[in-house]
Amino acid sequence: MSRTAIRDYEEIVETLKGYIEGNISGNSDVMKSTFHDDAIMYGYTNDGNLSAGSIQNLYDVIDQLGPAKDLEYRIDVLDVAVTVAVVRIILEAPGAVYTDYHTMLKLDGKWKVVSKLFHQY
């Protein structure tokens, strides 16, 4: 088992704040720096439909829904193994609750989300 520096945890959380701020502002441009250009997203919405494919699907939804000013969230870094990480994010806003799992990769010294799995309650 490798020892992970506290700095890595802090960098991961800082990276994911772009995702959170994009949700709060309702502006996907704010969150794009969080994700790798080829990131994917899969998950179920509260009506049982599967959302699958490119992270562009997330950007489209964020821009359509607009700001989530009353958003509450929790970021839990579940595991870090040198250049890979798994993070759970719980998002609660009026009318929508999500659990996200983000897998991250450290590329050129920066953490990027390469995949997002989610379930909307």
Z-matrix of the N, CA and C atoms (Angstrom, degrees):
N
C 1 1.460
C 2 1.527 1 108.70
N 3 1.307 2 116.59 1 130.28
C 4 1.458 3 120.00 2 -179.63
C 5 1.526 4 109.99 3 -87.15
N 6 1.282 5 114.20 4 153.67
C 7 1.453 6 120.36 5 177.65
C 8 1.522 7 108.12 6 -92.65
N 9 1.307 8 116.19 7 128.48
C 10 1.462 9 121.33 8 -177.66
C 11 1.522 10 109.15 9 -102.75
N 12 1.308 11 116.38 10 131.73
C 13 1.462 12 121.48 11 179.15
C 14 1.525 13 110.59 12 -71.75
N 15 1.320 14 115.50 13 144.48
C 16 1.466 15 121.19 14 176.29
C 17 1.522 16 109.90 15 -55.12
N 18 1.324 17 117.44 16 -35.03
C 19 1.471 18 121.43 17 179.78
C 20 1.526 19 111.44 18 -56.30
N 21 1.358 20 117.78 19 -37.78
C 22 1.463 21 120.01 20 178.36
C 23 1.521 22 111.06 21 -63.12
N 24 1.320 23 117.16 22 -43.90
C 25 1.464 24 120.21 23 177.71
C 26 1.528 25 110.59 24 -59.78
N 27 1.322 26 115.63 25 -44.41
C 28 1.467 27 120.06 26 -179.76
C 29 1.526 28 111.25 27 -64.02
N 30 1.328 29 117.65 28 -40.59
C 31 1.471 30 121.19 29 178.57
C 32 1.529 31 111.18 30 -65.59
N 33 1.312 32 116.93 31 -38.10
C 34 1.469 33 121.00 32 178.32
C 35 1.518 34 110.36 33 -63.73
N 36 1.331 35 116.65 34 -48.53
C 37 1.470 36 120.42 35 179.64
C 38 1.523 37 110.16 36 -62.45
N 39 1.312 38 116.87 37 -42.06
C 40 1.467 39 120.32 38 179.33
C 41 1.532 40 110.95 39 -61.82
N 42 1.322 41 117.48 40 -41.55
C 43 1.465 42 121.49 41 177.40
C 44 1.523 43 110.50 42 -60.23
N 45 1.327 44 116.63 43 -43.55
C 46 1.466 45 120.54 44 -176.55
C 47 1.523 46 112.95 45 -72.92
N 48 1.310 47 117.58 46 -15.56
C 49 1.471 48 119.63 47 176.27
C 50 1.529 49 110.79 48 -63.95
N 51 1.334 50 117.95 49 -27.99
C 52 1.465 51 120.31 50 174.62
C 53 1.518 52 111.33 51 -62.49
N 54 1.327 53 116.39 52 -39.47
C 55 1.469 54 121.79 53 176.03
C 56 1.527 55 110.07 54 -63.25
N 57 1.320 56 116.44 55 -46.18
C 58 1.466 57 121.13 56 -179.92
C 59 1.529 58 110.28 57 -62.92
N 60 1.318 59 116.91 58 -48.02
C 61 1.467 60 120.83 59 -178.96
C 62 1.528 61 111.77 60 -62.94
N 63 1.332 62 116.93 61 -34.76
C 64 1.461 63 120.11 62 175.94
C 65 1.514 64 111.81 63 -64.47
N 66 1.333 65 116.78 64 -38.94
C 67 1.469 66 120.88 65 175.58
C 68 1.524 67 111.22 66 -64.72
N 69 1.319 68 116.43 67 -45.72
C 70 1.468 69 120.66 68 -178.16
C 71 1.523 70 111.08 69 -63.56
N 72 1.327 71 116.78 70 -42.72
C 73 1.470 72 120.40 71 -177.92
C 74 1.526 73 112.95 72 -81.10
N 75 1.344 74 116.38 73 -18.21
C 76 1.464 75 119.45 74 -176.19
C 77 1.514 76 112.23 75 71.71
N 78 1.338 77 116.37 76 27.62
C 79 1.458 78 121.69 77 -175.03
C 80 1.527 79 108.69 78 -128.35
N 81 1.311 80 116.85 79 109.95
C 82 1.465 81 120.51 80 -177.43
C 83 1.523 82 113.09 81 -64.19
N 84 1.330 83 118.07 82 -27.05
C 85 1.464 84 119.84 83 179.42
C 86 1.529 85 111.62 84 -59.89
N 87 1.327 86 116.53 85 -30.47
C 88 1.461 87 121.39 86 -179.95
C 89 1.525 88 111.03 87 -67.29
N 90 1.337 89 117.32 88 -32.52
C 91 1.464 90 120.54 89 -175.17
C 92 1.530 91 114.03 90 -95.05
N 93 1.288 92 118.49 91 -10.32
C 94 1.472 93 120.29 92 -173.40
C 95 1.520 94 113.62 93 -60.70
N 96 1.307 95 118.84 94 -30.70
C 97 1.467 96 120.35 95 179.94
C 98 1.531 97 111.78 96 -68.49
N 99 1.321 98 117.97 97 -16.47
C 100 1.466 99 123.09 98 178.71
C 101 1.526 100 111.40 99 -72.94
N 102 1.323 101 116.99 100 -30.86
C 103 1.460 102 122.42 101 -170.35
C 104 1.526 103 112.63 102 -106.61
N 105 1.310 104 115.43 103 146.19
C 106 1.461 105 121.81 104 170.17
C 107 1.533 106 107.39 105 -66.57
N 108 1.295 107 117.72 106 148.29
C 109 1.473 108 120.95 107 -178.72
C 110 1.526 109 112.12 108 -57.75
N 111 1.321 110 118.26 109 -31.10
C 112 1.464 111 122.22 110 -178.52
C 113 1.529 112 112.94 111 -100.88
N 114 1.330 113 117.63 112 18.71
C 115 1.469 114 121.13 113 -178.71
C 116 1.532 115 110.70 114 -61.22
N 117 1.333 116 114.03 115 153.69
C 118 1.468 117 120.95 116 178.61
C 119 1.525 118 109.57 117 -122.04
N 120 1.334 119 115.18 118 162.73
C 121 1.460 120 121.56 119 179.68
C 122 1.519 121 108.72 120 -143.50
N 123 1.328 122 115.37 121 133.13
C 124 1.455 123 122.03 122 175.77
C 125 1.517 124 108.78 123 -138.74
N 126 1.320 125 116.87 124 142.31
C 127 1.458 126 120.33 125 175.19
C 128 1.511 127 111.70 126 171.75
N 129 1.321 128 113.74 127 171.49
C 130 1.460 129 121.07 128 -179.19
C 131 1.515 130 111.20 129 -106.28
N 132 1.328 131 114.86 130 134.53
C 133 1.456 132 121.16 131 174.59
C 134 1.520 133 109.18 132 -85.12
N 135 1.319 134 116.52 133 167.84
C 136 1.467 135 120.19 134 -175.07
C 137 1.529 136 113.58 135 -66.22
N 138 1.321 137 118.65 136 -11.02
C 139 1.463 138 121.02 137 175.59
C 140 1.531 139 111.54 138 -95.33
N 141 1.348 140 116.81 139 7.57
C 142 1.458 141 121.49 140 176.35
C 143 1.512 142 115.35 141 86.54
N 144 1.326 143 117.48 142 2.72
C 145 1.462 144 120.50 143 179.33
C 146 1.518 145 110.82 144 -83.58
N 147 1.329 146 115.84 145 142.80
C 148 1.454 147 122.32 146 177.22
C 149 1.522 148 109.27 147 -87.18
N 150 1.316 149 115.28 148 127.53
C 151 1.454 150 121.35 149 171.65
C 152 1.517 151 106.10 150 -102.48
N 153 1.322 152 117.38 151 124.56
C 154 1.457 153 119.47 152 -172.90
C 155 1.514 154 111.12 153 -144.63
N 156 1.329 155 115.45 154 143.43
C 157 1.446 156 120.06 155 171.53
C 158 1.509 157 114.14 156 125.33
N 159 1.296 158 115.63 157 -144.12
C 160 1.452 159 124.09 158 -174.76
C 161 1.530 160 111.69 159 -64.64
N 162 1.325 161 115.73 160 151.23
C 163 1.463 162 120.74 161 175.68
C 164 1.532 163 110.84 162 -64.26
N 165 1.318 164 117.28 163 -15.36
C 166 1.464 165 120.62 164 175.36
C 167 1.526 166 110.65 165 -57.40
N 168 1.332 167 117.14 166 -30.24
C 169 1.475 168 120.51 167 176.73
C 170 1.523 169 110.65 168 -58.77
N 171 1.339 170 117.00 169 -40.96
C 172 1.463 171 120.66 170 176.84
C 173 1.516 172 110.31 171 -63.93
N 174 1.314 173 116.80 172 -47.25
C 175 1.462 174 120.07 173 -179.00
C 176 1.530 175 111.13 174 -57.68
N 177 1.319 176 116.75 175 -41.89
C 178 1.463 177 120.76 176 179.61
C 179 1.529 178 111.34 177 -62.57
N 180 1.334 179 116.82 178 -42.27
C 181 1.473 180 121.01 179 -179.91
C 182 1.525 181 110.70 180 -65.92
N 183 1.322 182 116.57 181 -44.96
C 184 1.472 183 120.83 182 -179.57
C 185 1.525 184 110.41 183 -59.28
N 186 1.327 185 116.62 184 -46.37
C 187 1.464 186 120.18 185 -179.48
C 188 1.525 187 111.87 186 -66.47
N 189 1.331 188 116.93 187 -32.29
C 190 1.469 189 121.00 188 179.36
C 191 1.528 190 111.51 189 -74.19
N 192 1.329 191 117.80 190 -41.85
C 193 1.468 192 121.30 191 -175.84
C 194 1.520 193 113.19 192 -73.96
N 195 1.311 194 116.85 193 -32.22
C 196 1.458 195 119.95 194 -177.54
C 197 1.521 196 112.17 195 82.32
N 198 1.332 197 116.99 196 -168.88
C 199 1.454 198 121.90 197 -172.70
C 200 1.533 199 113.91 198 -62.79
N 201 1.324 200 114.23 199 145.93
C 202 1.472 201 122.52 200 173.52
C 203 1.529 202 106.38 201 -119.07
N 204 1.314 203 115.80 202 68.68
C 205 1.465 204 121.79 203 -171.19
C 206 1.521 205 113.62 204 -63.85
N 207 1.324 206 118.47 205 -26.53
C 208 1.465 207 121.66 206 -179.70
C 209 1.525 208 111.96 207 -95.84
N 210 1.320 209 117.44 208 20.91
C 211 1.455 210 122.16 209 -177.66
C 212 1.529 211 110.92 210 -66.53
N 213 1.320 212 114.61 211 131.39
C 214 1.455 213 121.60 212 169.86
C 215 1.513 214 106.59 213 -113.77
N 216 1.324 215 116.61 214 147.89
C 217 1.461 216 119.08 215 -175.81
C 218 1.523 217 110.88 216 -150.84
N 219 1.309 218 113.19 217 161.05
C 220 1.465 219 121.47 218 173.58
C 221 1.523 220 107.07 219 -139.67
N 222 1.330 221 116.62 220 131.80
C 223 1.455 222 122.59 221 177.53
C 224 1.523 223 108.14 222 -111.76
N 225 1.325 224 116.75 223 121.34
C 226 1.462 225 122.66 224 177.29
C 227 1.520 226 108.75 225 -119.29
N 228 1.322 227 116.68 226 114.93
C 229 1.459 228 120.95 227 174.33
C 230 1.527 229 106.07 228 -81.14
N 231 1.338 230 116.21 229 108.65
C 232 1.459 231 121.00 230 -173.63
C 233 1.516 232 113.02 231 -81.13
N 234 1.322 233 116.96 232 -38.17
C 235 1.459 234 119.57 233 -179.64
C 236 1.517 235 109.52 234 -161.26
N 237 1.335 236 115.06 235 145.28
C 238 1.458 237 122.35 236 174.50
C 239 1.521 238 106.69 237 -133.82
N 240 1.317 239 116.13 238 129.82
C 241 1.464 240 121.84 239 176.73
C 242 1.529 241 108.33 240 -129.55
N 243 1.302 242 115.50 241 82.31
C 244 1.460 243 126.31 242 177.48
C 245 1.528 244 112.62 243 60.76
N 246 1.342 245 118.73 244 -71.22
C 247 1.472 246 121.34 245 -176.28
C 248 1.529 247 113.46 246 -119.28
N 249 1.339 248 117.32 247 4.48
C 250 1.460 249 120.71 248 177.77
C 251 1.522 250 109.02 249 -129.04
N 252 1.327 251 115.40 250 150.15
C 253 1.462 252 120.60 251 179.93
C 254 1.521 253 110.07 252 -147.71
N 255 1.328 254 114.98 253 153.25
C 256 1.459 255 122.22 254 174.19
C 257 1.527 256 107.23 255 -125.99
N 258 1.329 257 115.30 256 129.32
C 259 1.456 258 121.64 257 -175.10
C 260 1.523 259 109.59 258 -130.65
N 261 1.334 260 115.84 259 136.81
C 262 1.474 261 121.12 260 172.87
C 263 1.525 262 107.22 261 -105.10
N 264 1.336 263 114.59 262 134.96
C 265 1.464 264 120.43 263 175.15
C 266 1.519 265 107.73 264 -126.44
N 267 1.316 266 115.76 265 128.33
C 268 1.462 267 121.48 266 174.46
C 269 1.522 268 106.78 267 -105.26
N 270 1.325 269 115.55 268 126.69
C 271 1.464 270 122.52 269 -179.94
C 272 1.519 271 108.78 270 -118.15
N 273 1.328 272 116.28 271 128.77
C 274 1.463 273 121.18 272 176.66
C 275 1.517 274 108.81 273 -129.31
N 276 1.320 275 114.68 274 122.81
C 277 1.460 276 121.78 275 175.59
C 278 1.526 277 106.76 276 -138.96
N 279 1.326 278 117.96 277 156.94
C 280 1.458 279 118.76 278 177.40
C 281 1.536 280 110.87 279 -52.71
N 282 1.322 281 116.39 280 120.67
C 283 1.454 282 121.57 281 177.64
C 284 1.511 283 115.51 282 87.41
N 285 1.345 284 118.87 283 -2.90
C 286 1.464 285 120.16 284 -178.37
C 287 1.522 286 110.75 285 -153.03
N 288 1.328 287 114.99 286 129.48
C 289 1.460 288 121.55 287 174.64
C 290 1.526 289 107.14 288 -131.30
N 291 1.323 290 116.19 289 131.78
C 292 1.458 291 122.25 290 -177.79
C 293 1.522 292 110.30 291 -130.32
N 294 1.317 293 115.20 292 149.57
C 295 1.454 294 122.61 293 162.36
C 296 1.516 295 106.24 294 -118.70
N 297 1.333 296 115.22 295 124.35
C 298 1.463 297 122.57 296 179.29
C 299 1.520 298 109.35 297 -113.41
N 300 1.320 299 115.45 298 146.19
C 301 1.458 300 121.77 299 167.87
C 302 1.523 301 106.44 300 -122.82
N 303 1.315 302 115.66 301 120.02
C 304 1.458 303 121.07 302 -179.61
C 305 1.523 304 108.67 303 -109.73
N 306 1.322 305 117.07 304 128.71
C 307 1.456 306 120.41 305 170.18
C 308 1.511 307 106.68 306 -99.81
N 309 1.331 308 113.99 307 135.88
C 310 1.455 309 120.01 308 -173.47
C 311 1.524 310 110.12 309 -125.85
N 312 1.310 311 114.27 310 152.96
C 313 1.454 312 122.11 311 178.46
C 314 1.525 313 107.61 312 -131.67
N 315 1.329 314 116.50 313 138.98
C 316 1.460 315 120.41 314 176.55
C 317 1.524 316 107.85 315 -89.80
N 318 1.317 317 115.60 316 112.00
C 319 1.462 318 123.28 317 -176.94
C 320 1.522 319 109.06 318 -118.42
N 321 1.323 320 116.79 319 125.35
C 322 1.464 321 121.34 320 179.92
C 323 1.530 322 111.36 321 50.64
N 324 1.340 323 115.70 322 37.94
C 325 1.459 324 121.40 323 176.79
C 326 1.510 325 115.83 324 81.63
N 327 1.350 326 117.91 325 4.42
C 328 1.473 327 121.18 326 -178.94
C 329 1.515 328 109.91 327 -125.60
N 330 1.327 329 116.09 328 140.58
C 331 1.459 330 121.72 329 177.95
C 332 1.523 331 110.12 330 -80.01
N 333 1.330 332 115.99 331 135.31
C 334 1.469 333 122.65 332 176.92
C 335 1.525 334 108.97 333 -136.09
N 336 1.321 335 116.54 334 141.78
C 337 1.462 336 121.23 335 173.23
C 338 1.525 337 107.78 336 -77.47
N 339 1.331 338 116.33 337 126.86
C 340 1.464 339 120.54 338 177.90
C 341 1.528 340 111.36 339 -105.56
N 342 1.343 341 116.77 340 -20.61
C 343 1.464 342 118.71 341 174.07
C 344 1.522 343 110.04 342 -152.94
N 345 1.318 344 113.80 343 147.18
C 346 1.455 345 122.01 344 178.97
C 347 1.527 346 106.92 345 -127.92
N 348 1.335 347 115.86 346 124.77
C 349 1.462 348 122.16 347 171.05
C 350 1.515 349 106.54 348 -112.03
N 351 1.327 350 116.66 349 141.19
C 352 1.470 351 117.17 350 -178.59
C 353 1.527 352 111.36 351 -147.42
N 354 1.321 353 113.66 352 160.66
C 355 1.461 354 121.34 353 169.24
C 356 1.525 355 106.58 354 -135.60
N 357 1.331 356 115.62 355 128.66
C 358 1.466 357 121.23 356 175.71
C 359 1.513 358 107.85 357 -99.23
N 360 1.322 359 116.43 358 129.23
C 361 1.478 360 121.74 359 -179.73
C 362 1.516 361 110.60 360 -88.57
